[in-house]
C-alpha cells in the first residue's frame, strides 16, 4: 500500500504520536504567551476596560482558530496581542498625564 500512495502522491495519514507531538507543541506555545496576555489585559483594562474586553475576546477566538489551524497544518498567527500592548501603553501614558484625558 505504501508504494501505491507514493505512485498516486496521496499523503500518508499522520500517526497518533505525530498528532500528540503537535498538541504538546501548541500547548507549550500557549503557555509561553499566556502570562503576557494576562498582564497586558489587566494593565490595559485599568483605563480602557471595554477595549481590553474586546481585544481579550478576539485573542481567545484567535487562539482557538490558531490551535485548529495548527492541528490541520494551516496555522496563522494572531496579532491581537499587539493591540493589547498598544492599549497598555496608552493607559500608561494617560496615567503619567502625558496626554490630556479631557
Buried (B, 14 or more C-beta within 10 A) or exposed (E): EEEEEEEEEEEEEEEEEEEEEBEEEBEEBBEEEEEEBEEBBEBBBBBBEEBBEBBBEBBEEBBEBBBEBBBEEEBEEBEBBEBBBBBBEBBBEBEEEEEEEE
